């Protein structure tokens, strides 16, 4: 979306007469890329769909809070990151260890998922990413998959570009080590 498109969309979002149609456009414009970002964080299609509903619900209810000091996409990604991390924290707390069935690896679970369309290497990459700490996982996904600039990620995560570069570098190193151990 160009700057002029974004400015027009922001004007429409702040005008009660055009707000609903503008928000529908916003949803159409950003749904797919946000879905894939969330999906890479939580791995499960149904969970990603639920989180996406929460993302757009929060965006709608907090439209008046958007200060327009960043791009709309940055604001939406921030909501999506927060919702995804909140979901992952809740899942971690609710995790129940079952002794009835052997635990499957993330890669095995993904390959068995009917919505997963990657190969074994993609599944292993996802498994490696899930083992990263939250910040490294978030930075890696935003930089590698979403191809965001460090300056955008910095605004989104409220941290310096230098620390983001370090987090990304460490994440890449850990992922590389993961693949070396799975040869």
N, C-alpha and C positions, 0 to 999 in steps of 0.2 A: 504494500500500500504506500503510495507516495505521500509526501508531507501535505500536499494540498488536499488529497483525498482524506487524510486523517483529520486535518483541520475542519473540513466540511462535515465529516462524520461527528466530530466533537460538537460542532455548532448544532447539528441535528439532534444529538443526544441530550443537549441542554435545553432544547426547545420542547415544551410539553406537546406541541402539535405534531412534531415529527419524531419524538423520542422512541415510540414503540417500533416504528418502521426502521429507524436507524439502529436500534438494538438488534432487530432481526437480521439486519445486514451484518452487524458486528459478529453475531453468532455464525452466520454463513461464512464469513470471511476467515474466522479464526478457529472454528470447530475442529477441523481436521488436524491442523498442526498442533493444537493444544491437546487433542485426544492422543496423538502419538507420543507427545512428551509425557503425558500422564501415564500412558500405557507402558512406556519404558521404565517409569518409576515403580509402578505397582505390578506390572507383568500380566495381570488378568483383565480380559476384555470387559467382563461384567462390572468389576470394581472400577475400571477406568470410566465406564459409562456413568456409574453412580457419582464418581468424583466430578466428572464433567458437568453433570446437572448442578452440583453444588457450586462449581466455579461460576457458571453463568447466573445462578441464583444470587450469589454474593455480588457479582458484578452489577446485576440489575439493582439490587437493594442498596448498593453503595455508589451508584453513579454520581451522586452529589458530593461524595467524598473524594472523587478523583480530581487531583489538583492540577492536572495537565502539565506537570513539570517533567514528565517523561512520555514516551510513546504509549499509545493504547495497548499495543502488543506487550510492552514491558510490564504494564500494570496487570494485564490478564495472565501473563506467565507467572508473575509474582503470586497471584491468587492461586493459580494451578499448582505451583511449587508448594505453597503452604498447605493446601488441601491434601496434596499427595503425601507430604511428610507427616501431617497429622494422621492420615489414614494408616501409614506405615507404623507410626508410634502406637496407635490403638491396636493394630494387628500384633505387634510385638508383645504388648501387655496381655493380649487375649490368647496368645499361642499356648496350645495345650499339647503336651508331649504324649503321643499315643504309642503304646507298646504293642498294639494289635497288628499294625502294618509297618513294614519297613519304610523309612523316610525316603522319598524320591528327591533327587537333586533338582535344582531349578531348571537345568537343561532338559532333564527327562520330563518334567512337568510341562514345560513349554512345548516340547515336541508332541506331547499327547494332547495339547490344547488345539481344538479344531479351528480356532481363530488365528493361530500362529502360522505364518506362511514362510518362515525362515528355514534355514538348514541347520545342521548340527553345530557348525561354527558360530552361527548367529545365536543359537541357544546357549552355547558355552560363553560367548561374549556377554550375554545377559546375566548368566550366572556369575561371571567375574564382576560385573558391575554391581550386582546385589550385595557382594561382599565388601564393597567400599563403604567407608563412613558416609553419613548423609551429605555432608558438604561436598566431598569429593564426587559422590555419585551425581549430585545435582549439577555441579560445575561441568563434569564430564559430559553428561547428557545434553546440557545446553550448548556446549561448545562443539562437541563431536557430531551429534545428531541434528541439532537445530541450527548449527553453524552461526551462533550468535557471537558478536564481537565481545571482547572482554569489557569494553566500556558499557555495553548494554547490560551484561551480567552484573557488573559492578553496581549499576543503578538499581537493578532488581534485588540484589542480595545485600545491598548497603555495605559493601566491603571494597577494599582497594583492588586495583587491577593486578598489582604485584602478588597479592595473596591468592588471587584467583589463578594466576599463571602457575604459581607453585602448587596449588591444589590439583590443577589439571595435569601438571607434569608428574606428580606423585601418583595420581590415579592411573595414568598411562603406564607408568613403571609397574604398578601392582597388577594391572591387567596383563601386561607382558609376562610377568612372573607367573601369573595364573596359567597362561597358555603354555609356558615352558614346562610347568609341572604336570600338564595334561597331555604331553606328547606321547 
